[in-house]
Amino acid sequence: MLTRLSRFGPAIPRLLSNAPARFVSQSKPAGAAGSTAVTELHPAAENAGHGEVSPYVKNPDYHGFSSDPVVDEWNMRVGFFFGISVALVIGGTFIHYLPDHGMRQWARREAERVILQREKEGLPLMSENYYDPNKIVLTTAAEE
């Protein structure tokens, strides 16, 4: 990975500079004049006059909420408080109070209740028959 990053080393100063760039179109001229089209990517600063100034130039700590630095910082803090802190608290509370998934807790309580009932009655905790054999109605061979 370091070898990939080292390739960008000489290009970083060029990327950070704000010099105006010009690009010349290599396509065939469409008009009768036949001149090459020249476009400016970054207009020169001296030609701008009363141009718009980036909020990042005015306020290096600009967060994108307001052009006023004090209001910008206050809105950023309020936004992050409600967006993160309250979301974590309400989200955690919601997850904590979700109903029992798969009824595992209910099954445990019911099993403990049945064990206590069987111990009081003196019956074994588990019997070999799941259903009471006296209540099962079987067909005879003649009815089949």
N, C-alpha and C positions, 0 to 999 in steps of 0.2 A: 504494500500500500504506500510506503514511503517513496518508492520509486515512481509511482504515479504522481504523487504530489510534487516531487522534485522537477517534473517536467513543466509545471506551471510557475516555477520560481522566476524566470526572466520575464514572464508576462504580467506578473502582479503589479509592478510599477506602471506599466502601460494602462492597466485596467483602472488604477486609482487616479490617474491623471484626468483632468477635465478639459483637455484641449479639444477644440472643435474638429470634427472629422468631415471629410468630403468624400462622396462616392460618385463615380462617373459610370453612367449606364453604358453597358456594352451591347445593348440591343440595337437593331436597325432603327434609324430615325423614321418616325411616323409622319412627321410634318414635311412641308416643302422646304423649310429652312435647312434641314439636314444637320443641325448642330447637335452636339452631344448634350445629354441632359445631366446637369450637375445638381445634386441635392445636398443640403447640409443636414447632418445628423444632429449635431449640437450647435445651436446658434451661438455666435460669439457673444461674450458678456458685454462688450462695449456697444453692440448694436441694440441691446435689449432696452436700455433707457430706464423706463419705469416698469419693467417686467415683474412678473410674480416671483416672489422669493419662496423657496421651499421652507416648510415648517421646520425641517431638520436643521436648516441653517440658523433660523431664529432661536430655536430651542433644541439643543442636542438630545435632551431627554424626552422628546416628543413621543407620545404613546398613541396618538391618533384619535383622541376623544374631543379635543377642543384646541383652538389656536392659542388660548390663554394658558400659560404654563401652570399656574396654580389650579385652575379648573381642570386642566388636562390630568394633572397628577391626582387630584381628588377623585375625579371620575374613574380613573384607572384603579385606584384603591377600592372604591365602592364596587366597581364591576368585578374585580377579582374576589372581594370578600363574598359577595352574593353568588358569584359563579362557582367558587371553589368551596369555601367554608360551609355555607348554608347547604349547598348541594351534597357535600359529604355527610353532614349531620342528618339532613332529611332522608337522603338515600340510605344511610346506614340504619336509621330508625325504621324505614320502610322494609328493608331486608330482614331486620331482626323480628318484626312483627308479622311476617308472612305466615300463612297457615302451615301446619305440619305437612310437609311434602311426603307423600307416600304413606301417611298415617302411621309412621314408625313409633312416635310417642304414644299414640292411642293404643297400638298393638302391644306395646310394653306394659302399659297400665292394665289393659284387659287381661294379659297373661298373668300378671301379679295377682289380680282379683280372682281369677279362676284357681290359681294355686292355693290361695288362702281359703277359698271355699272348699276345695277338695281336702285340704288338711283338716278343716273343721269336721267334715263328714267322715273322715277316716278312709277315704278312697285313695287309690294310687294316683300319682300326679298325671300319669299317662296310661291309658288303657290300650289293649291290643285292637279294639274295635273303635273305629272313628264314629260310626253310627251305632245306635242301639239295635242289636240283631233282632230283638222282639218286635220292633216297629217296622222292619223291612218285610214287605210282602213279595214273596217269590211265586212265580207261576209254576204249576205242576207240569209234569211231562205230558200228561194227557191234553192239557190246554194248548200246547204248542202245536 
